[in-house]
Each structure stands twice: as structure tokens, then as C-alpha cells.
Amino acid sequence: MLTFAATLISMIQRVRLFTENTYFTRALIVTVAAALPVLILNKLGHFDAGFTIALGAFLTYPADIPSNLWHRTRGLFSAAVIISGSTLLVNLLHPFPWAFYPLLTLLVFLLSMISVYGQRANMISFSGLLAIALGTGHIHTGTDIFMYSALLFTGSFVYMVLSLTFNYLNPHRYTELQIADCLKLTAKYMKLRGDLWDAGANREAITNKQLNLQVEINTTHDNLREILLRTRSNAGSSNRSRKMLMVFVSLMEILELALSTSFDHNKLHEIFGAHSRVLATYQTLAYNLAATLKKLGKSLEDHKVYSPKHNLTENIHALEKVINEYEQEVGKEDAAEGVWMLLNMLHYAEKQVEKIKLIERALHPETVFKELPEGRRKDLQKFLTPEDYPWRLLKDNLSFSSTIFRHSLRLTITIAIGFIAGNIFPLQNFYWILLTIVVIMRPGYGLTKQRSYQRILGTVLGGIVAFALLHFISHPVIIGTLVIVCMLLGFTFTAINYSVGATFVTMYVIFLYSLLTPDIGAVIQFRFLDTAIGAALAFVANYFFWPSWEFLNMPQYIKKAIEANRDYLQEISSYYNNKGEVTTGYRLARKNAFVALGNLMSSYQRMTQEPKSKQKQQQQVYKIAVLNHTLLSSLASVGTYIQSHKTTKASEAFNAVVNTVTKNLEQAAVLMTLEANAAEAAIQQNEELAMRFTELKNIRARELRELELEDEQEFKLRMEEAQLVIEQLVWLNSLSERILKAVRKLELNR
């Protein structure tokens, strides 16, 4: 009985979480916006008008990107104008073929090109293209043209009002769910860092998981910057949004701290092989840090007050205890190097606990945070991607070097072929071919192929299930209910699992047509055929028409990742030399390094979905991604250390080595621009660099001689700094040389 009750409670919680999901909320909005006009106007004898209004709501739905009120409203209104305007133009031009086909082709191309302005513009473009595809299958004449377009605009307006109303009723829920996701993703990342401490860990596989996870983390970070920072800049902030911002900033710092713990695990296991309890204690702490973040995310997601499961302070004390025991067992002098390593690990753990405690306090219901100073708020705006739409950006992308341009041209030609196929072959509703092309076709081959398979699978599966149900169900009310349920689930799952979403959308269409026409079998037969033709055209076009193979784009992603790491290193060097407060430039460089690495890995993932013949030097590309990840980890280690310690003055040797690393990275970046000759810039001779490292290593010897002049604590701090900085500089130089060597071996489009 208890087991049944627990299972029931768990199911209820899962259902509640599903219904609170952002995708479900948006699906609910579009379902209500579509169903209400149909139900109301059908009662009044105007079903066609209600259906057209519902169509307007459907077409506007993709453009509903979560953001602040102003940008969201402007985006939805722009979508409404483009949807109704495109439909009006299609209907007005249709009687004049000499103008219809060229102007429609131009309109498709221009709508595709506005995707250069970002995600919101991309979805508005998608809505407009869907409207054109549907408009070609619903041609009107006379005053009906204007009435039809007006009804579509009405549907868009109804959706916009409902969407903004839902947002007003629960304005913080989207942010809370995004923060909860960010907490869980960061916890997963930290769990992977903890896995590295296993003696027999497959570190290559763990690193691969970390790199893939970085892509997801970057996406969530971008969403949170948009909703937290841009909303604040336009409408001020509430205590709730200030708390969410504090959590987000803390998570960014936790991620940097996690990345910065780049230890040589093999060396540590070698040193502490006979004292395994030391590393086991640290690993337990690392796992508990991850578990605490995961539980914080779960409590926020469930609307529950957080209650800690792990005592992180006790874990810190346990680590301190085993460090002291190790020093006593081995002897102070023999244990010196090991103790410095362990103290460094302890320090990072203490910083992580400090950040997690801040998150715990921020998520407590009674906590109140003051508004940030005006200067700090302005600094935060620099982390946002500007939302301006200069004509120059569109103009600069009108060339074959632009992925968007090639995709727009490819899409336009494929839609034109779809038109021709629809006119040649006896197809009932050929505009379904156009709809399939618009929905499936993506700039990359891999995603288009995946969408094609998923769409066909969903269509076939949905058809089988729907016809099986219709064999037993004939009552209009039950079928109408199924239409609404499948519509709701279809729109929800389209963004989560496209195959499942396509299945429910197909079921919804079949149920709807079963209410509208007695010959449902013939209608669906043509829908299957049109879907297959559209998917085949999209698939073939992406392979043969100016394909955007990922290896062609890879050099720019590698170059940007290398340059971002170089900029991060320069900011760290500047901070080490000048001390003071951490600058906005430092934080921006850190953010850009994380984003660039995530973009590189995302590009690599797309490459793995392409034909084997197009996966040029896949292993070498992955090697470069791993090297950049390792370099970023080492940079974060130095940056975190100098932020949290009172460091000595940076020596000339430090700056000389930094300059050498910088030049190595610059040379590698230039090589990726295919200007190999320009990359042969002079660098310091190996002999001179060896002298610089010798000078750095002499820091320890000098401090040993000065032992009697300094107290023990000060001596330990200086020794810790000397060891970490020297080791990281040697490692940074080695990594930069390996990156340069790896880039020289890379031949993608050279």
C-alpha cells in the first residue's frame, strides 16, 4: 500500500512538473487560442472564420520566444504583420503568374535571410514561411482576400494577448525553471569532475561528456542572460529577479571554480597511493557539492523550501583532518609538496561551499537582496547580445561565404521544385510538400536528415494510432476532445522530442479531418505521400545545393575558441600585474571563452551527424577541442587563484612566458584563417624561454633561503603561489605549443 502511494505521489509530481514546463505552457496557450475561436464561432455558424483565426494563432506560436515584455511583444506583433501580409500578397499576386512566381520566390528568399538577426528573427521567418506555404493552398478572391488576411491577424493578436496574460500571471516561473535546469546541469558537470578522481577512471570519456555538457550549459546561460539581464534593463527588477540573478552569477563562478581544479590526477594518485583516504575524502566532498546543487535545483523546481541533505562544512573539516593526518604520518618535510597540493584542493572546495551557501541563502523565501548599484547594472548589460537590426548585417551576409545565404538560396530553390512537383503530379494538397520542406529543412545536413527521419516516423506512427482509434470511436465530442488533447501534446513535444511531437500532430490532423470530411482515408493517403516527397526534397537539396558541411565552418569555430582563450589569458595577466577588483573585461573574456568552447563542441557534434566522407579529420578536430578545454581549465585555475589570494608582484619571467603562450595562440589562430605565411611570426628562442622557466623555479629556492625572515603562514602562502603559478605556466606553454602543432596538422578546406 505504501509503495502504491509513493508511486502515485511520484506520478503526480512528474505530471505537475510536466504541466509547469515552459513548452507545455506555450502549447496550452496556442491550444486555447486556437480552440476557443473555433468553438465559439462554430456555435454561431461561422466555422470557417473560427478555423482561420485558429490558423493565425498556430502560425504565430513559433515566434513566441521568452524574453522581456517589450521584445516579446515586438516579436509577436512583427510575426502577426508578416503572417497576414505574406498571405495577402500571395492571394493578390496569384491571378498573375508572371508576377506571382518571381515575387513569391524573392519573398521566400528575403524571409529566410532575416534569420541572420538571431533566434527571434529566425522564428519569425519560420512563421512567415509557413504562412506562405499555407497561403498557396488556400487561395481567395475579391474581398475574401482581405477578410482572410484580417482573420489571420486576429488569430495572431488573440495568441499575443493570451501569451502576455499568462506571462503576467506567473512572470517568474520560466526564470525559475531555467535556473533549476542550470543548477542541475552544473551539478552534473561537477559530478563528472568528481568522477575524475577514481584511480581507474576513463578520463578521455569523462572529458568528452564534459565537452558535450558544456553545449547545454551555454544554451541555458544564454537564456538566463536574456531573461534576467535584458528584463532588468527595461523594467527594473523585483526582489525575486535579484535573487535569481544572484544564483545565476554564483553558478557562473562555481562553473569556473569547477573547471579550474585541473589537477594531474595520475600524479596525485602516485603521490597519495599509500594514503588513498585523502583523495577519497576529497572525492566525497566533490560528490556532495554536486548533490547539493542538484537538490537545490529540485527544490526550486518543486516549489519547496530547500532542506540540506549533506553537511558541507563537516566535509570540509574532514578534508582538513585527513590533510593533517597525512602530514603527521609522512613527516613535515617529505609531505611538503603533497600538503601544498591538498591545501590548494581544500581552498577550491571552501570557495565552492561559500558559493553554494550563497545560493542556499538566495533561494530562501525570507531573503531580501538590495538592488545592484547603477554602475554594476550597466556592466551586466555588456554580457547581452545586442538586439539591433542593422541593414549592414543583412548586406554582409549576401555572399556564398554566409551559411544563412546558402541555406536561404537552397530553401528557395527547393520550395520552387516543390511547386513544380505539385503542379506536375496529381496531388490533392501539394502545399503540404511546401510545409514539410519549411519544417524539416535546416542549414545543416545532419539536422535536416534527423528531422526527415523523425517526421516520417512520426507521421506513419501517428497515422496508425489515429486510424486504429477511429475504428472504435465515432462520436464527434470524443473525437473533438482527442483533437484538443493531441494538439496540446503535439505542440509540447515538438520542442522536446520531435518524433513524439510529429506523432501527436499527425493524430490531431487526422482526427480533425475525420470531423470535416467523410473521405478521411484519401486525405491522409495524400498527406503521407506529400510528407515523403517534401522530406526527400529537403534531404536531397541539403546534400547537393551548396551544402553547409561542418568541416567548412570548423576553422572559424577553432579560431574563435583559440582567440577567446588568448583574450582570457591576457585579462588574467592584466589582473595579476595590476591587482585591484576583478574587471568587467575579465568576466566578459571568461564568458566568451566558455561560449567559444561550447560553440566549437556544438560544431563537432553536427559534424558527427554528417556522411563519413564529410567528417574530415574528425579525430584531429576533437583533439583540438580537448586541448582548448584543457587550456581553458588551466587558465581558470590561475585566474581563480589570483582572485582569491594575496599574490606577489608578477615577475618579468611570468610576463615573458605569458607573451610566449599568447604568441603561440595567435599563430595558431592565424593558421586557421589559411594565411600560413603570415603566421610565421618570430617567437622567443627555446633557450631564452628555458631561462625564464628556470627563473620562475628559483622563486622556491629564494623563499627557502628567506625562511627565517618570514612567519610560517606567510611562507606557506608564498610557496603555494610559486608552485601553482610555475606549474600552470609550464603547462600553459606546453598546451599552447600542442595546439599550434595540432592546428598545423589540420587540413579541412586547405
Secondary structure, DSSP 8 states (H G I E B T S, - for coil): -HHHHHHHHHHHHHHHHHHHSHHHHHHHHHHHHHHHHHHHHHHTT-HHHHHHHHHHHHHHGGG-----HHHHHHHHHHHHHHHHHHHHHHHHHTT-HHHHHHHHHHHHHHHHHGGGG-HHHHHHHHHHHHHHHHHTTS---THHHHHHHHHHHHHHHHHHHHHHHHHHHSTTHHHHHHHHHHHHHHHHHHHHHHHTTSTT--HHHHHHHHHHHHHHHHHHHHHHIIIIIIHHHHH---HHHHHHHHHHHHHHHHHHHHHH----HHHHHHHTGGGHHHHHHHHHHHHHHHHHHHHHHHHHHTT-----SS-HHHHHHHHHHHHHHHHHHH-TTTTHHHHHHHHHHHHHHHHHHHHHHHHHHHHSTT-------HHHHHHHHTTS------HHHHHHT-STT-HHHHHHHHHHHHHHHHHHHHHHTT-S-THHHHHHHHHH--SSHHHHHHHHHHHHHHHHHHHHHHHHHHHH---HHHHHHHHHHHHHHHHHHHTT-HHHHHHHHHHHHHHHHHHH-S-HHHHHHHHHHHHHHHHHHHHHHHHHSS---HHHHHHHHHHHHHHHHHHHHHHHHHHHHH-SS--HHHHHHHHHHHHHHHHHHHHHHHHHTS-GGG-TTHHHHHHHHHHHHHHHHHHHHHHHHHHHS------HHHHHHHHHHHHHHHHHHHHTTT-TGGG------HHHHHHHHHHHHHHHHHHHHTGGGS-HHHHHHHHHHHHHHHHHHHHHHHHHHHHHHHHHH--S--
